[in-house]
Amino acid sequence: MSQSEPRRCHTASSNWLKIMRNQVAFSEPGDAMLLQLPSYPPFMRAIEDTGRRLIANPMRDDGTRWVLDLGAYEAAHDPRLRMLIFCHP
């Protein structure tokens, strides 16, 4: 395993804070974030609190399990989509 450069390592006290930091680092206010639902509720708030736009992409029940709805993902095309957030509740 290679050793990380200390200047590239960041700590955070919670996953919520990590999501917020990544949104700020890799997008601009007004950019879109696609969030798989169900998700940890504070992630939705983090998107809104940083001035980004939430595109909700609910998972689909196929009768035996919950699956990603790839059709809804493709339909959610947005030229300002900058991040996909996957989170298991």
C-alpha positions as CSV (number, residue, x, y, z in Angstrom):
1,M,0.0,0.0,0.0
2,S,1.3,3.4,-0.9
3,Q,1.5,6.1,1.7
4,S,-0.7,9.2,1.3
5,E,0.6,12.7,1.1
6,P,-0.4,14.5,4.4
7,R,-1.5,17.6,2.5
8,R,-4.0,15.5,0.5
9,C,-5.6,13.9,3.6
10,H,-8.5,15.5,5.4
11,T,-10.4,14.5,8.5
12,A,-14.0,15.1,9.3
13,S,-16.1,14.2,12.3
14,S,-19.0,12.9,10.3
15,N,-20.1,11.6,6.9
16,W,-22.4,14.5,6.5
17,L,-19.5,16.9,6.9
18,K,-17.5,14.9,4.3
19,I,-20.4,15.1,1.8
20,M,-20.6,18.9,2.3
21,R,-16.8,19.4,1.9
22,N,-16.8,17.3,-1.3
23,Q,-19.8,19.3,-2.7
24,V,-18.0,22.6,-2.1
25,A,-14.7,21.2,-3.5
26,F,-16.1,19.7,-6.7
27,S,-19.1,21.9,-7.6
28,E,-20.4,25.4,-7.6
29,P,-23.7,26.9,-6.2
30,G,-26.5,26.0,-8.7
31,D,-24.9,22.8,-9.8
32,A,-27.0,19.6,-9.4
33,M,-26.3,16.7,-7.1
34,L,-28.1,13.4,-7.8
35,L,-29.0,11.5,-4.6
36,Q,-30.2,7.9,-4.5
37,L,-33.2,7.5,-2.2
38,P,-33.8,6.4,0.4
39,S,-30.8,8.1,1.9
40,Y,-29.5,9.6,5.1
41,P,-31.8,12.7,5.5
42,P,-29.0,15.1,6.4
43,F,-27.4,14.5,2.9
44,M,-30.5,16.2,1.3
45,R,-30.1,19.2,3.7
46,A,-26.3,19.3,2.9
47,I,-27.1,19.7,-0.8
48,E,-29.5,22.5,-0.2
49,D,-27.4,24.2,2.5
50,T,-24.5,24.5,0.0
51,G,-26.6,26.1,-2.7
52,R,-26.7,23.0,-4.9
53,R,-29.8,21.6,-6.5
54,L,-31.1,18.2,-5.4
55,I,-32.1,15.7,-8.1
56,A,-33.8,12.8,-6.2
57,N,-33.5,9.4,-7.8
58,P,-35.6,6.9,-5.8
59,M,-34.7,3.3,-5.9
60,R,-37.2,0.9,-7.4
61,D,-38.8,-2.2,-5.8
62,D,-38.5,-5.0,-8.4
63,G,-40.7,-7.3,-6.3
64,T,-37.8,-9.0,-4.5
65,R,-35.4,-6.2,-3.7
66,W,-34.6,-2.5,-4.2
67,V,-32.6,-1.7,-7.3
68,L,-31.2,1.4,-8.9
69,D,-33.7,2.9,-11.4
70,L,-31.3,3.5,-14.3
71,G,-34.2,4.7,-16.5
72,A,-34.9,7.5,-14.0
73,Y,-31.2,8.2,-13.7
74,E,-30.9,8.7,-17.5
75,A,-34.1,10.8,-17.6
76,A,-32.6,13.1,-14.9
77,H,-29.9,14.3,-17.3
78,D,-28.8,17.8,-16.3
79,P,-25.8,19.5,-17.9
80,R,-24.8,20.9,-14.4
81,L,-24.9,17.5,-12.7
82,R,-21.6,17.2,-10.8
83,M,-22.0,14.5,-8.3
84,L,-23.8,11.2,-7.7
85,I,-24.3,10.3,-4.0
86,F,-25.0,6.7,-3.1
87,C,-25.9,6.0,0.5
88,H,-27.5,3.0,2.1
89,P,-29.8,4.2,4.9
